[in-house]
Amino acid sequence: MTVQSPSLLEKAALVLGAFQGATPRLTLTEVVRRSGLPRSSVHRILDQLVRLGWLDRDGRDYRLGMRMLELGATAAHHNRLRRAALPHLHALRERTGHVVHLAVLDGPEVVYLERLGGTADASVPSRTGGRQPAYCTGTGKAILAFSEQALVAEVLRAGLRPRTPYTIVRPRHFHAELARIRERGVAFDREEAFRGVACVAAPLRGAGRAVASVSVCGNGIHRELERLAPLVLGTARSVWAALYGPGRTVPPRATDGPAAPALEPAQMDTMMSWMRFAEWM
């Protein structure tokens, strides 16, 4: 019986897994021993990881790089956000009967951390882990309205391409739309991303920028949007209170300070699980 050799991604995961112990700095020999891989393979992978910023090298020693620490902190934050939000998302799903999303922003796109909805909601083309342009979705606009101007400018540079006849494609109109969202506290998507699908979304925020958003979407629910808006806004506030308590502003990001915080063991496990499935190499 032929034993299949590990793939490049599996080898890289073994190399990174060597750094899960209590020793933060490892030599090439120590990584070889812990990973069980040939020395030549480990040396080549270590060099690649250093160039990509996943690892740092100091003389003969290697350690986790800033890129890895940032991703680990981000993954831990998203897991905490999802855990805090899930009970409230399920309640919103039960009250509305429509698809419920929890989304975060990644550059000019939104990423769905959670999607709740049954087979009757198949007409809403979204999935957990899926991405959509931020400018034409309720979840994306809700976050952008309470984001830094540099992020809005990045979205505009990427282009406001028409997805339907109702997509906002002029920058002046898009800025006006974000201003209306700031006034009302909720964002609407009336067939801007997909024909027939309408959404209402609210940002997760305190007194500062938004870190995520909650939305309710459905096929042909245009007349329900105004009625659904207070429910979505209330859910967003409940999730925020579950995360940070009432009256709290957004905590600093891991990249705001001089150095990212050290990873806890649970964060390291989350980060390593992500690494095994992410198409990063």
Solvent accessible surface area in square Angstrom, and as a share of the most:
residue,aa,sasa,rsa
1,M,237,1.06
2,T,127,0.74
3,V,133,0.77
4,Q,165,0.74
5,S,83,0.54
6,P,53,0.34
7,S,56,0.36
8,L,82,0.41
9,L,55,0.27
10,E,95,0.42
11,K,43,0.18
12,A,0,0.00
13,A,10,0.07
14,L,78,0.39
15,V,0,0.00
16,L,0,0.00
17,G,21,0.20
18,A,5,0.04
19,F,11,0.04
20,Q,79,0.35
21,G,42,0.40
22,A,110,0.85
23,T,57,0.33
24,P,95,0.60
25,R,80,0.29
26,L,0,0.00
27,T,23,0.13
28,L,27,0.14
29,T,74,0.43
30,E,56,0.25
31,V,0,0.00
32,V,32,0.18
33,R,163,0.60
34,R,91,0.33
35,S,14,0.09
36,G,66,0.64
37,L,15,0.07
38,P,82,0.52
39,R,129,0.47
40,S,78,0.50
41,S,10,0.07
42,V,0,0.00
43,H,76,0.34
44,R,117,0.43
45,I,0,0.00
46,L,0,0.00
47,D,41,0.21
48,Q,44,0.20
49,L,0,0.00
50,V,48,0.28
51,R,178,0.65
52,L,93,0.47
53,G,26,0.25
54,W,16,0.05
55,L,1,0.00
56,D,55,0.29
57,R,128,0.47
58,D,76,0.39
59,G,57,0.55
60,R,174,0.64
61,D,38,0.20
62,Y,4,0.02
63,R,100,0.36
64,L,34,0.17
65,G,0,0.00
66,M,84,0.37
67,R,114,0.42
68,M,0,0.00
69,L,33,0.16
70,E,45,0.20
71,L,34,0.17
72,G,0,0.00
73,A,14,0.11
74,T,62,0.36
75,A,20,0.16
76,A,19,0.15
77,H,58,0.26
78,H,50,0.22
79,N,54,0.28
80,R,104,0.38
81,L,0,0.00
82,R,92,0.34
83,R,154,0.56
84,A,22,0.17
85,A,0,0.00
86,L,39,0.19
87,P,84,0.53
88,H,56,0.25
89,L,0,0.00
90,H,94,0.42
91,A,54,0.42
92,L,3,0.02
93,R,54,0.20
94,E,142,0.64
95,R,168,0.61
96,T,15,0.09
97,G,44,0.43
98,H,33,0.15
99,V,0,0.00
100,V,0,0.00
101,H,3,0.01
102,L,0,0.00
103,A,0,0.00
104,V,8,0.05
105,L,35,0.17
106,D,67,0.35
107,G,25,0.24
108,P,44,0.28
109,E,61,0.27
110,V,0,0.00
111,V,25,0.14
112,Y,13,0.05
113,L,28,0.14
114,E,14,0.06
115,R,43,0.16
116,L,23,0.11
117,G,33,0.32
118,G,37,0.36
119,T,135,0.79
120,A,98,0.76
121,D,15,0.08
122,A,83,0.65
123,S,60,0.39
124,V,8,0.05
125,P,60,0.37
126,S,22,0.14
127,R,156,0.57
128,T,72,0.42
129,G,42,0.40
130,G,6,0.06
131,R,117,0.43
132,Q,29,0.13
133,P,34,0.21
134,A,0,0.00
135,Y,15,0.06
136,C,0,0.00
137,T,7,0.04
138,G,1,0.01
139,T,4,0.02
140,G,0,0.00
141,K,0,0.00
142,A,0,0.00
143,I,3,0.02
144,L,0,0.00
145,A,2,0.02
146,F,28,0.12
147,S,21,0.13
148,E,73,0.33
149,Q,117,0.52
150,A,76,0.59
151,L,41,0.20
152,V,2,0.01
153,A,38,0.30
154,E,61,0.27
155,V,1,0.01
156,L,42,0.21
157,R,181,0.66
158,A,44,0.34
159,G,20,0.19
160,L,18,0.09
161,R,157,0.57
162,P,100,0.63
163,R,90,0.33
164,T,13,0.07
165,P,106,0.66
166,Y,114,0.43
167,T,12,0.07
168,I,30,0.15
169,V,63,0.36
170,R,148,0.54
171,P,74,0.46
172,R,175,0.64
173,H,79,0.35
174,F,0,0.00
175,H,79,0.35
176,A,43,0.33
177,E,20,0.09
178,L,3,0.01
179,A,38,0.29
180,R,126,0.46
181,I,4,0.02
182,R,104,0.38
183,E,146,0.65
184,R,125,0.46
185,G,17,0.16
186,V,7,0.04
187,A,0,0.00
188,F,17,0.07
189,D,4,0.02
190,R,111,0.41
191,E,28,0.13
192,E,13,0.06
193,A,5,0.04
194,F,58,0.24
195,R,151,0.55
196,G,21,0.20
197,V,8,0.05
198,A,0,0.00
199,C,10,0.06
200,V,0,0.00
201,A,0,0.00
202,A,0,0.00
203,P,10,0.06
204,L,0,0.00
205,R,76,0.28
206,G,24,0.23
207,A,81,0.63
208,G,30,0.29
209,R,64,0.23
210,A,5,0.04
211,V,22,0.13
212,A,0,0.00
213,S,0,0.00
214,V,0,0.00
215,S,0,0.00
216,V,0,0.00
217,C,5,0.03
218,G,3,0.03
219,N,89,0.45
220,G,57,0.55
221,I,5,0.03
222,H,63,0.28
223,R,241,0.88
224,E,50,0.22
225,L,1,0.00
226,E,92,0.41
227,R,134,0.49
228,L,0,0.00
229,A,7,0.05
230,P,87,0.55
231,L,36,0.18
232,V,0,0.00
233,L,37,0.18
234,G,33,0.32
235,T,15,0.09
236,A,2,0.01
237,R,160,0.58
238,S,45,0.29
239,V,0,0.00
240,W,13,0.05
241,A,45,0.35
242,A,57,0.44
243,L,10,0.05
244,Y,22,0.08
245,G,20,0.19
246,P,125,0.78
247,G,82,0.79
248,R,121,0.44
249,T,73,0.43
250,V,25,0.14
251,P,45,0.28
252,P,113,0.71
253,R,124,0.45
254,A,34,0.27
255,T,82,0.48
256,D,83,0.43
257,G,41,0.39
258,P,148,0.93
259,A,67,0.52
260,A,14,0.11
261,P,79,0.50
262,A,89,0.69
263,L,31,0.16
264,E,107,0.48
265,P,104,0.66
266,A,72,0.56
267,Q,44,0.19
268,M,15,0.06
269,D,79,0.41
270,T,38,0.22
271,M,2,0.01
272,M,2,0.01
273,S,56,0.36
274,W,105,0.37
275,M,1,0.01
276,R,116,0.42
277,F,173,0.72
278,A,16,0.12
279,E,176,0.79
280,W,40,0.14
281,M,89,0.40
